[in-house]
Amino acid sequence: MILTYRQKLRSTRAQHRLLLERLERQRLLYNAALQERRDAWRLARKTVTRLDQQKSLTVVRADDPEGHGVDPANMGRWTLKRVEDAFTGFFSRAGKGGKAGFPRFKPMSRWDTFGLLEVAGLRIDGDRLRLKGMDRPIRMNPDRPLPADARILGVTFTRTGRDWHVAFTVETTEVVASEAPTGEAVGGDLGVEALLTLSNGERIPNVRPASRRAREIRVSRRALARCRKGSNRRRKVKARLARQLRHVADARDTHLHRVSARLTREHPLIVLEDLRIANMTRSAAGTVAEPGTNVSQKRGLNRSILDAGWGRLVWMVRYKAARAGGEMVLVDARGSSQECRDCGAVAAKPLSLRRHRCPCGLDVHRDVNAAGVLLARGLAAKAAGEGGRPLGDANVGRRAVRRPGTLLAA
C-alpha cells in the first residue's frame, strides 16, 4: 500500500530563506525546460525528452556550483518529471478531443512545491530532517511516526502561507488493526442534507465548511477585485483570502478523516455508491443558442456537493479500510431511492418526498432505504464474485461495467 505522511517543518528564519531559494530555482528550471521543449518543436520540429533534459541538467549543475549545484541532483530531476507529466497530460487530453490545455509557464504565485524523485540527498534523524545543501537539520513536528517497514518512494516540500510542510510518500504493508472489525456490514448513501446516511439508520451530519465561511470569503474576493495589481494591499488581501480557503479545506478534511476512521474501525464491510461527481457538478448554463434551465439552483447544488467532499470521503474510506483489515466496495446506485430494501418493489417518487413508504410495511427515511439497497447490492455482488479486486491492487479505481448489483471496486 502506498501512503503519504505529511508533517509540518519548524524551520528557522535562515532555513526558511534557503527553502525559498530552492523553490525559486526549481521554478526557473521548470520554465526553462518548458521553453526548451517549445522552441525545439517550433523551430526545428524536434522532440526533447526528459532524458535529454536530465543530461543538460548535469551541465547546468557543473556551471552553477553555487545554485543548482548545491541542490541534490534528484531535486532537478523531480522538476523535469513535472514538465514531462504536463506534456503527457496535454497529449492525452488532445487525443480525446477535449480542451487540451497546453502547459504554461509557472509564476511565483502558482509554484509552491519542490521535491526529490528519490530519497538520495535526504536523511531522517528522529524529529530532524537533514537535506543536502542545508548546514543544519530542519526540525519537524512528527505527529505520527512512519511505519516500521516503510520504504520512502519520494519526498515533496510545500509552502503553505508562511509555513512549510514535508510529505513522505511511502510503501508499506502495515495493518493498523490486529484483526478485522467485528461490527456489521453497512451501506452508505452520500447526500447533501446529511453527508452520509447508513443502512442502520445513522445519519452523519454535513458540516458545510464553505457555507459557514461564505460571507467572509465573499467579502475578501470583492476586496481583491478592487485592489490595484502589484500593490501591497492586494498582496495582503490575497494572503487573507488564501488563509480563509485553507481553513475551509482543513475543516472539511478533519471532519472527513474522523468519519472515515470511525467507519473503518467499526464495520468490516462498507458499501458506497459509485458516483461520477465530475459529471454531477457540471454547469447547467448551456450555450447562447441553447441556454440551460434552473441554472441558479443547479449552481447552488454543485457548490453543496463539492463542499461536502464526497470523492475525498470515498478515497479516505478506501485506504483506511485496507489498513484496518476491512473492505470497501462501490456499487451502481441507479434506482436505489426507488427500490424497497425489504421487498424489492420499485416505485417512482419525487425528490421532495423524503420518506419511503411501501405497501410491505416499511416506513423509513428515503436515504436509509437507499443505503439498505446499496448494502444488499454489495453483498449480492460479493457472493456472486463479480469483478471483485483486493484493495491493495494497483487497478483499484478503474471503472467497470455499471449495472445494478455489480461490484465495481473492492
Order of alpha helices (4+ residues) and beta strands (2+ residues): beta-alpha-alpha-alpha-beta-beta-beta-beta-beta-beta-beta-beta-beta-alpha-alpha-alpha-beta-alpha-alpha-alpha-beta-beta-beta-alpha-beta
